[in-house]
Amino acid sequence: MTNTNRLRQYRDEIKLPKLKAGMYLLELKTDPKTIGERTMFFVSDIRLMSLPQAGDTLRLAIVRAKDNQPIHNASIQLDEGKPIAVNGQGELRLYDYEDSTSLYVVTPEGSHLPPIDVDQLSDYDLDKADTTRMNIFLDRGVYRPGQIVHVGVIRHQINHTKTKAWSNALTKLYLRNPQGEILDSVSIFTDDYGTAHTSFILPNKTLNGAYTIGEGWNVASFRVEEYKRPTFTIEISKPTMYYALGDSITLEGKAQNLMGEPVRRARVIVNRTYLSNTKPDTLFTDNRGQFLIPMKLDSSVRTGVSRNFFSINGTITDGTGEQQPFNYTVYADDKRAHLTIQSDGDYRVELHHLPQLCFLLTNRCGVLQKGRVKYWLKGYESDVQSCETSDTYTLKPSDKSDNRSVGVITLPLPANVKKGRNELIATCEGDTARYSFILFDENDKRPCEEMNGWFYATGSDLEKVIILL
């Protein structure tokens, strides 16, 4: 397929040859080469049919997709339990299956169906017997006074597992304001498809707030706002320095109009909501539209989770009297920095294909900081190494034999390292990060860790795939 427009999404079909039952991996590539895509799919002529019944019972049948004939010697397995054989008609009744998460279909040819989520097998609901449903839809969620609200209604009847449209159903809708007062009402009938349409005209002078359209508890909500487009915006920058509980920081704010020009000499009212019995501060923007908000991160009078969050809000009023709100929250704890480790590979590390690791050091607002990391493999504390932290969030691919990216290293392994689960430990600025991985050799005959299955690809072009079970 030729891509003639980079902004367009293309759809196409792939005609596959006749495949045997099993699990397959499909890989998509581009020319020139970019990031490839892969997806797993199953080929099977087995189908599972299910019917929820009263008493928390599930009736299952395993059949052939070609002729819908039952498979007599098949079985069902819940999670890691014992297989349960079907009867002579290929059917089975399950009881007390709600605590299970996955269901597997097993036949003499093998299991060629993906695991089935038990939650997707609907329960038998007695409440669905002879009930009705009404869904109300609006053309949008926010209106101005005097505008038209277009309303669509769908009504249907439910009798156990059967659902049908409720035609010629009388439906009365009420328009209520934020105080619950009825402003208008209309009666409509549904058509043969159970649908109906109508509209309401909002008063030109009415309250702002949340309105509802419907009857009883079955309503649709929307808001009425006297919207005016703002002429300037407010930006609060993240703190760029290290900080922790007990420190003092300064937030930098800026107000500018839609053309990027600063809003000069605007009045700034700041409320420190994390402090009680404190009067608001009054500031003014400078010639660059900037203002500074000092904060003391003192948690001595605060308890629980709230002791780590320090929120401010306020308003800025320009020379014309236009007022715009702003708010900002700073998170702080006992640590000044946060260290994380990124990897370009899987947690399963092949001995001859070591991944690259990237050390990221940020302050408590997520702003990257510079620092020097010390790292070592657990159990090999005598072999401590160090490097600078990364200056970017993205782990850039590079030649592992000549890695010059700042803060990026190839996973270091001592000569006598053991296969199996290992852990890399790194410290910087009082914080510790850990990277856990399973080391193995592609020539191993069984996994180094106990697990249900193991899949490992040695290259992006699928030159060689090792599956250990």
N, C-alpha and C positions, 0 to 999 in steps of 0.2 A: 504494500500500500504506500503510495506517495503522499507525503505531507506537503500540501501546497499552501496551507494557511496555519500558522502556529497558534492562532487564537481559536481555532475551530476544533471541536471534539469529533473524532471519527469513530464509526462503528462498522464492524465487518464480521464475517463468519469464517470459521476455519473448518474445513471438511477433513475429519480424521479418518484414518483407515480403520478397518474392523479390529477392535481391541478385545483382548480377553478380560474377564472379570478381574478387578483388582484396583489398586490405588496408583494414580499417575501424577506426575509433576509436569506442568506446562510452563515453559519459559518463553518470554517475549523479548526480542532484541530490536534495536534500531540501527540504522546506518546513515550518518556516522554514529559511532557507539555512544550511548548515554547510559543512564541507570536502567538496568533491566527489571522486568517484573516476572514474578513466578506465582503460580497458584496450584493448589492441589485439587484433584477431582477424582471421583470414584466411578467405575464402570461396574454395573451390577444388573442382573435380571431378577433380583429379589425385592419384594416390596412388603412393608409392614403396614397393616391396616389396624386401626384402633377405634374403639367405641366406648366412651365413658358411660358407666351405668350407676344406678343407685347403690348406696352402701359402700362408697369409696372403692368401687370395683372397676377394673379396666379389662375390657374384652379385646384380645389381640388375635390377629390372624396373619400368618406368614405365607405368601403366595408367590407364584412366578408371574413376572410382569407380562410375559408373552400371552399366556392363556388364563391367567387368574386362578390356576389350579393350586391347591394347598400343597405345602411341603411337609410331609409327614414326619421326617426325622430331623427337624430343626429344633432349636431351643432358644430361650431368652435368658440373658444374664444381666443382672442389676449390679452396677459398679463392679466390685471384685468378688461378688457372691458366687454361689454354685449355679451352673446352668440349669434351667427349668425346661424340661421337654414339653413340646406341644402334643395334643392328642391326635387321634387318627384323622381328624378333619383339619389338621394344621392350626388349631386354635388353642388359646390359653387364657385363663382368667387370673388376673393379678390382684392381690389384696395387700393393703398396707404398704404401698409403694411410694408414699409421699416423702419418706426420709431419704430416698435414693436420688442421685443426681444424673446418672447416665444409664442408658439402656442399650445393650448390644444384641444384635441378631446373629446367631451362629448356625451355620449349615454344614453338611459334610464337605462341601467345596471350600469352606472357610468363611470368614466374615468380610464381605465386600460392601457393607453399608457403613457409613460414618456413624459414630456414637450419636444417639438420639437424646436430646435434653428432656428429662422426665417432666420438667415444668411446662413444656410445650404440649403435653398430653392433658387436655382440658378435663376438669372435673365435672361430674354430673351435678347440675345446680337445680334444686327444686324450686328456687325462687324465680326461675325463668318460665315457670308454667303460667300461661295465660297472662302475660304482662305486656305493657306497651312502653315504648321509648320515644322520646322526642329530642331531636338535636336542633339547636338554633345557631345560625351562622350570620355574621355581620361582614360588611365589605371592608371594614378596617377597625382599628382599636381606639383611635383618637379623632374627635370631631371638634369643630368650632361652633359657637352658638349660631342658630339659623340654618345649619346645614341639614341635608337629608341623610337619614340612616336607612340603608337598604338591608332588609332582613330576609333570610331564607330558612325554611323549616322542613325537616324530614321526620316523618312519623312512621313507625313500623310496629307490628305485633309479634310477640315471641311466645311460642308454645313449645316448651322444652328445647329441643334442638332445631326446631323449624322456625324460620323467620320470614315474614311476608310484609309487603307494603300495606299501610293502613290508608285506604282510599276513602274519600268523602268524610273525613274526620273533621269535626268542628274544633277549631283551635282559637282560643282567645289570648291575645298578647297584651301586656300592660307595659307602658313606659313609665319608669319611676326615676325620680331625681335622687341626689345623695341623701336627702332626708326621708326617703321612702314614700314620698307623696306621688300619687298617680297623675301624670301630666297628660296622658292620652292612652287610648285603648283601641283595638281593632279585632274583629272576628273574621276568620278566613276558613276555607275548606280546602283539604288536600285533594290532589288529582289522583289519577289511577296509579301513579308511581309513589304516592305518599308524600309528595312535595307540595309546598305552597310558598308564595312570595308576597311581600308587602313592604311598606316603608313608613317611616315616621319623620316629621319635620320638627327639628328642635326649635324652641322659642329663641327669638333674637336676644332677649334679655333673660338669662338664666344663670344658675349657680355653676361654678366650676367644680369638678370632682367626678366621682364614680357613679355611673348610671347603669340601670339594668333594663332588659327587655325579656319578658317571658311570663310564666305563670307559676306561682308557688316557689319551690326550690329549683325548678327547671328554668334557668335564666342564662342569658349571655350578658357579659359586662363590657362596658367601654367607658372612656373618659371624655369629658368635655373640658377643653382648655382654651383660654383666650391667648393664642400663641402669637408672640412677637419675635421676629428673628433678632438674635443678639448682634450688636455691632462690634463687640470685642470678646476675646477669649482669655482664659486664665490658665496658666500652667505652673504647677509646683514640681520642681526638680527633685529627684531622689538624692539623699545625702551620699556624697562620694567618699567620705572618710570612714575609718573604723569607729565603731561605737558599741557600747554595751549599757546595761542597766546602771544608772547612777551617773552617766556622762551627760554633758551638755552639748547639743548640736544646734545648727542653724539651718533652717530650710530657706531655699531661695525660690521666690515666686516672680512671675512676670505676666503682665497684662499687655496685650497688643490687639489692634483692630484687625479686621479681616484682610487688610492689605499688608499686614506685617509691621505697621507703624506702632511705636510704643504709646501706651496710654499714660500720659504724664500727669503728675499731681493728682492722682485719683485717691480717694479716701478708702483705706483698707480697715475693716473691722474684723478682728481675730478673736474667736472663742476657743479656749482650751477646755474641751469637754472632759478631759481626763482629770481635771482639777475641780474641786467643789468650792463654792463660795468665792469664786474669782471673777473679777470684772473683766469685760472684754478690753482688748488693747486696740488703740487707734493708731494706724500707720498711714504713710503716704508713699506712693510710687515716686521714683526719681525720674530723671530725664530719659532714662532708658526703659521706663516702665517696670522697673524691678523693685522688689521689696524683700526684706529679711525678717524671718520669724524665729526668734530664739526659743529653744525648748530644753527643759530639764527633765531627763528621763528618770524620774524618781518614783520607785514603786513601793516605797515604805508604807504608804497609806492605802495600798491596793492589794487585793487578794485574788486568788484563783487565776483563771486564764486571762482576765482583764488586766492583770498586772503587766502583761507583756505588750499591750497595745495602747498607743498614745495617739488620740485623734484630735484633730482641730477642724473647725469650720468657720466660715465667715462670709463676708460680702465685700465687693468692690464697687464703688459708685464713682462714675466718671463726671466730667464737668457738665454734661447735659442732664445729669440726674438718673441715667440708666444704671441699674443695679444688677450685678450678676453674682451668683453664689459660688463657693468653692469649698472643698473638703479634702482632707488628706489624713492618712493613718500611718504611723511609724511603728514597726515591730522591733522589739529589743528583748534580749535575754542576757544571761550571764556570759555568753561568748561574744567576742568582738568580731569573729569571722566564721565563715562556713566553708569547709573544704570538701570537694566532691571529686570522684574519679570517673571519667568517661572511657569507654572502650569501643573500638571499631569492630570487635568480634563478639562471639558468643561466649557464654560462661563455660562452654566446653572448649578447651584449648588443646590443639594438637601440637605435639612436641616440636615439630618442624615448621609450624605455621603460627608463630607467636603474634598476638595482637598488639596494636599500639594503644597506649594509655595517655590520657590527657588529664592534667591536674588543674582544677578550677578553684580559685580562691575569691570569695565574694564577701562583702559586708552583709549585714542583716537585711538590707533592702535589695540584695541581688546585684549590686554594682561590682564589677570585676576589680580586684586589687592585685598589687604586685607582692610577691613573697617568695621565699625559698623553702621548698618542700624536702623533708627527709623521709625516705621510704625504705622498706625492707620486707623480706618474706618471713612470715611467721615461722618460728623455729630456727631461723638463720639470722638472729639479731646482731651477730658480729659483722655481717655484710651490709652495712648501712650506706646508702647512696643519697644524692641530693640533686635537685635541679630547680630552675625557676618555674613559677606558675604560668599558665597559658594566658595570652592576651586576647583570646577570642573564645566564644562559646562553641564554635564549630570545630570539630576534629577534622582537620584538613588531611586528605590522603597525601602521603609522601613516600619517597623511596626509603624503606626500612633499613637498608644498608647504610644510608647516609642521611639520617633524620636530623634536620636542622630547625624544625618547628619549635618555637618556644613553648616549654611546658609539656611537650609530647615525647614519650619514650617508648621503646619496645619493651614488653614485659620482661624484666630481668629474672633469670633462673640460675641458681647456683648449679655447679656441675653435678652435685650429688643429690639433687632434688628428687623427691619421691613422687610417683604417679598417684593420682587420686585427688581429693579435695585439698586445695591450698588456699592461702589468704595473703594478699599484699596489704601492708599497713603503711599509711602515710600520715604525717603530722605537719602542721604549719599554723603559726599564730594561735596556739592553744587548742586547735581543733584536730580531730582524728577522723580519717576516712578509711574504709576497708573495701577491698575488691576480692570477692570470693570466686574461685574458678576450679574446674576439674581438669587436671592435666592427664593426657593419654597419648598413646602412640597409635597411628593409623594401622599398624600391624597387630594391634591387640585383638584378641578373639572374643573378649567379653568386656562390658563396661567396667570402669574402675569404681563406679558407685552403683548401689542397688537402685534400680528404677524399672518401670514397666516397659519402656522402649527407648531406643537411641537412634538418632538420625544425624549424620554429619556429612557435609559436602566439602570437598577439599578445594574447590575452585568455583568461580562465578560462572564458568562456561560448562559446568557439569561434566568435566572431563572424567571425574571419578567420584562415585558416591559410595559411601560405606554405611550400611545399615546393620546395627548390632541389636539383637533382641534378647 
